[in-house]
Amino acid sequence: MMASIYRALLGEIERDNFQVLHQRISLTPLRKLWLAWKVQALGRL
């Protein structure tokens, strides 16, 4: 589950052109819940 969440977070960082020193990049709690549910229910990462 955490691998899925971290992968999504890294995707967001990449989409924002790696501007991690200028702004905070995070996932919403709902999106984290969705990713965790998807891994649990479907067994995919």
N, C-alpha and C positions, 0 to 999 in steps of 0.2 A: 504494500500500500504506500509506504513512504517513498519507495523508488518511483512510483507513478506520480506522486505529488512533486518530488524533486525534479523529475523530468519535465513536468509542466512548468515549474518555476524557471528552470533553465531555458525553456522555450520562450517564456515571457522576457527573460533577460536578453536573449538573442534578438527578439523582435524589437526591443527598445535600444538596439545597437550598443549593448553592454554599458549603458550609462548608470552603473551602480553607485558611482561616487556622487552623482548629482541628484538622484531621486531614489526613493524606496520602491522596490518592486515586490509585490506580494500577490497571493491568490486569495480570493474571497473564501470565507468559511464554507459557503454553499458549494463552491467549486471543489474544495478539498473533500467535502463530504461526498460529492458526486464521484470523484475519482476513487475514493476509498470504497464506496459501494460497488462501483463498476469492477474493481479488482476482486472484491469478495464474491460478488454474484457471478461474474463471468470467468473469473480465474485468469484474467489477462493482465499484463503490465502495460 
